[in-house]
Amino acid sequence: MRVLLFILLLLSVCQCKFHDVHPALRSLLPSNILNFLDTFTPEEQKVIDSADDSTGVKEYLHNIEKQNPDLAQRATILVANIITKMNSLPNATHDFVRKVMKALDAKEGKLSDEEVTETASKLEKEFKKLSPEDQDELQFVFPTIFDTLTSEEFAELAKGKFGKAGKEDAKNNEKNKEKEEKKDDEKDEKKENEKEEEEEKTTTTTKKPKSKKNNNTTTVAPTTVAE
C-alpha cells in the first residue's frame, strides 16, 4: 500500500495536514482524496513538500501553481469538492468528519498500535452518538468513512485486534520506512564523501603552484653562484 507523504488539504475546513497515515486507518480518508494521492508522481510530491502552506489554502494552491499548474488545478478541484461536501453536512456530522481528519493527522500519522486502537475506539463511540439521520448523511456524502466505521474489521480494530491485511500493511509500511531511512543515510554519506574529495582536490591544487615556485628558486640559485 502506498505511503501518503506530506499532503496538505482541507485547510479551510479542518486545519490539518496529512502525513503518513497508519495503514489500518487509511480507509477513513474520502475516496477522492485517496485517488488523488495515489496518482502522485515523485516530482509532484516534491512540489507538495516545497510549497509554503503557512498562509492558507488559497496561497498554498497558488504556490503549487507556480511550480506545477496541472497539479494545482487537480488540487483546487479536489479541495473545492471536499469543502462543498463538508458544507452540505448537518452540524453534528460536519464536526464528526473534522474529528476523523484530525485523528488521522495526530502525530503526523505515526501512531503505535495502541494509539491506533485508541483512535478507532474513540471514533467508533463518536459515530454511535450521531443520530440515525446524521449517520445517513455521512453515508451519502462520505460513503468510505461510513463503510469503514460500520465494518466488522474496524470494530475489531477498536478492540485492539488487527486484521491480517492491517498487520501486513503495517509491516510493509515499516519496511518501506526503514528502506527510505537507509537511502537517506546513503545519500548523506555520499554527499559527505563527495565534499571531502572536493576539499582534497582544492587542497592539492592550491599546493602545486607553491611547489613549482620552490623548484624554480632552487634552480636559479646555483646558476647565480656559478656566475
PLY file of the C-alpha trace (Angstrom):
ply
format ascii 1.0
element vertex 227
property float x
property float y
property float z
element edge 226
property int vertex1
property int vertex2
end_header
0.00 0.00 0.00
1.37 3.35 -0.97
2.52 5.64 1.83
0.93 9.09 2.00
3.57 11.80 2.13
3.16 15.38 3.34
-0.21 16.24 1.76
-1.89 19.48 2.80
-5.63 19.55 2.15
-8.81 20.87 3.72
-7.03 23.82 5.35
-10.12 25.98 5.47
-12.18 23.12 6.89
-10.04 21.01 9.19
-6.78 22.93 9.56
-4.86 19.69 9.36
-2.03 18.23 7.35
-1.90 14.62 6.18
1.44 12.90 6.57
1.92 9.15 6.78
-1.48 7.67 7.59
-1.40 4.41 9.51
-2.48 1.61 7.11
-5.19 0.42 9.50
-6.83 3.88 9.38
-6.21 4.72 5.73
-9.71 3.76 4.59
-11.11 6.63 6.69
-9.90 9.06 4.04
-12.56 10.08 1.49
-12.24 8.13 -1.76
-11.44 11.18 -3.90
-8.55 12.08 -1.60
-7.21 8.53 -1.85
-7.48 8.62 -5.64
-5.73 11.99 -5.74
-2.89 10.80 -3.53
-2.40 7.54 -5.40
-1.83 9.36 -8.71
1.11 11.34 -7.35
4.45 11.17 -9.13
7.73 11.67 -7.22
8.12 15.07 -8.90
4.65 16.16 -7.76
5.40 15.03 -4.23
8.44 17.32 -4.24
6.22 20.23 -5.28
3.82 19.49 -2.43
6.73 19.27 0.00
8.29 22.56 -1.04
5.13 24.69 -1.35
4.56 27.15 1.51
1.41 26.20 3.42
1.59 28.76 6.22
-0.71 31.42 4.75
-3.86 29.42 3.98
-5.27 27.19 1.30
-5.53 29.82 -1.49
-1.91 30.89 -1.22
-0.86 27.28 -0.85
-2.55 26.32 -4.12
-1.09 29.43 -5.76
2.40 28.37 -4.67
1.80 24.93 -6.16
0.55 26.50 -9.39
3.84 28.38 -9.84
5.69 25.06 -9.99
3.09 22.73 -11.50
-0.12 24.24 -12.97
-1.69 20.85 -13.70
-1.19 19.63 -10.13
-2.61 22.89 -8.78
-5.71 22.52 -10.94
-6.31 18.96 -9.72
-5.75 20.00 -6.11
-8.06 23.01 -6.47
-10.87 20.84 -7.84
-10.37 18.35 -5.02
-10.34 20.96 -2.26
-13.42 22.68 -3.70
-15.22 19.34 -3.86
-14.38 18.46 -0.25
-15.39 21.90 1.03
-18.71 21.69 -0.85
-19.38 18.28 0.66
-18.46 19.44 4.15
-20.73 22.47 3.89
-23.64 20.26 2.88
-23.48 18.26 6.11
-25.55 18.91 9.23
-23.54 20.47 12.05
-23.12 17.26 14.04
-21.91 15.26 11.02
-19.69 18.13 9.86
-17.99 18.25 13.27
-17.59 14.48 13.30
-15.81 14.43 9.94
-13.44 17.10 11.23
-12.67 14.85 14.21
-11.91 12.00 11.83
-9.49 14.14 9.81
-7.74 15.46 12.91
-7.42 11.93 14.27
-5.62 10.90 11.08
-3.34 13.91 11.44
-2.37 13.15 15.06
1.39 12.72 15.49
1.70 13.10 11.72
0.12 9.67 11.39
2.99 7.94 13.21
0.81 6.08 15.71
1.67 2.98 17.69
-0.70 0.01 17.58
-2.07 1.05 20.97
-2.73 4.58 19.73
-4.43 3.24 16.60
-6.72 1.12 18.77
-7.48 4.11 20.99
-8.23 6.27 17.94
-10.53 3.65 16.43
-12.35 3.19 19.73
-12.93 6.93 20.16
-14.17 7.40 16.60
-16.48 4.42 16.90
-18.03 5.89 20.07
-18.37 9.34 18.48
-20.00 7.81 15.41
-22.57 5.99 17.54
-23.51 9.29 19.18
-24.74 10.61 15.83
-28.45 10.40 15.19
-29.64 7.93 12.52
-30.33 10.93 10.25
-26.81 12.28 10.70
-25.35 8.83 10.04
-27.39 8.65 6.84
-25.94 12.00 5.75
-22.43 10.71 6.40
-23.14 7.62 4.33
-24.49 9.73 1.47
-21.70 12.34 1.41
-18.67 10.30 2.57
-19.54 6.62 1.98
-15.98 5.34 2.51
-15.88 6.83 6.02
-19.29 5.37 6.83
-18.43 1.94 5.40
-15.18 1.82 7.35
-16.77 2.81 10.66
-19.55 0.23 10.29
-17.30 -2.62 9.16
-16.51 -5.67 11.31
-12.80 -5.10 10.75
-12.98 -1.60 12.25
-14.98 -2.90 15.22
-12.23 -5.47 15.82
-9.60 -2.76 15.44
-11.34 -0.73 18.16
-10.89 -3.76 20.42
-7.19 -3.96 19.65
-7.44 -6.77 17.12
-5.65 -6.01 13.87
-6.88 -7.86 10.81
-4.41 -9.86 8.73
-4.39 -7.24 5.99
-3.80 -4.47 8.51
-0.88 -6.32 10.05
0.70 -7.00 6.68
0.26 -3.37 5.65
1.79 -2.18 8.92
4.79 -4.47 8.42
5.24 -3.35 4.82
4.89 0.26 5.90
7.62 -0.20 8.50
9.89 -1.92 6.00
9.38 0.89 3.49
10.24 3.47 6.14
13.43 1.60 7.00
14.37 1.46 3.32
13.74 5.18 2.92
15.81 5.97 6.01
18.63 3.77 4.71
18.52 5.54 1.34
18.66 8.92 3.07
21.67 7.79 5.12
23.41 6.55 1.99
22.72 9.84 0.22
24.10 11.81 3.16
27.19 9.61 3.27
27.71 10.01 -0.48
27.41 13.80 -0.22
29.88 13.83 2.65
32.37 11.73 0.67
31.99 13.97 -2.38
32.55 17.01 -0.20
35.72 15.51 1.27
37.00 14.58 -2.20
36.33 18.11 -3.43
38.19 19.57 -0.46
41.16 17.27 -1.13
41.24 18.35 -4.79
41.14 22.01 -3.76
43.97 21.49 -1.28
46.10 19.65 -3.85
45.50 22.34 -6.49
46.48 25.06 -4.04
49.74 23.35 -3.04
51.03 22.66 -6.58
51.89 26.27 -7.55
53.91 26.69 -4.33
55.88 23.57 -5.16
56.74 24.93 -8.60
57.95 28.25 -7.19
60.28 26.49 -4.75
61.70 24.37 -7.56
62.35 27.47 -9.69
64.14 29.21 -6.85
66.31 26.19 -6.22
67.22 26.01 -9.89
68.11 29.68 -10.21
70.23 29.85 -7.06
73.05 27.55 -8.20
73.21 29.37 -11.55
73.76 32.68 -9.79
76.52 31.23 -7.62
78.25 29.73 -10.62
78.44 33.12 -12.35
0 1
1 2
2 3
3 4
4 5
5 6
6 7
7 8
8 9
9 10
10 11
11 12
12 13
13 14
14 15
15 16
16 17
17 18
18 19
19 20
20 21
21 22
22 23
23 24
24 25
25 26
26 27
27 28
28 29
29 30
30 31
31 32
32 33
33 34
34 35
35 36
36 37
37 38
38 39
39 40
40 41
41 42
42 43
43 44
44 45
45 46
46 47
47 48
48 49
49 50
50 51
51 52
52 53
53 54
54 55
55 56
56 57
57 58
58 59
59 60
60 61
61 62
62 63
63 64
64 65
65 66
66 67
67 68
68 69
69 70
70 71
71 72
72 73
73 74
74 75
75 76
76 77
77 78
78 79
79 80
80 81
81 82
82 83
83 84
84 85
85 86
86 87
87 88
88 89
89 90
90 91
91 92
92 93
93 94
94 95
95 96
96 97
97 98
98 99
99 100
100 101
101 102
102 103
103 104
104 105
105 106
106 107
107 108
108 109
109 110
110 111
111 112
112 113
113 114
114 115
115 116
116 117
117 118
118 119
119 120
120 121
121 122
122 123
123 124
124 125
125 126
126 127
127 128
128 129
129 130
130 131
131 132
132 133
133 134
134 135
135 136
136 137
137 138
138 139
139 140
140 141
141 142
142 143
143 144
144 145
145 146
146 147
147 148
148 149
149 150
150 151
151 152
152 153
153 154
154 155
155 156
156 157
157 158
158 159
159 160
160 161
161 162
162 163
163 164
164 165
165 166
166 167
167 168
168 169
169 170
170 171
171 172
172 173
173 174
174 175
175 176
176 177
177 178
178 179
179 180
180 181
181 182
182 183
183 184
184 185
185 186
186 187
187 188
188 189
189 190
190 191
191 192
192 193
193 194
194 195
195 196
196 197
197 198
198 199
199 200
200 201
201 202
202 203
203 204
204 205
205 206
206 207
207 208
208 209
209 210
210 211
211 212
212 213
213 214
214 215
215 216
216 217
217 218
218 219
219 220
220 221
221 222
222 223
223 224
224 225
225 226
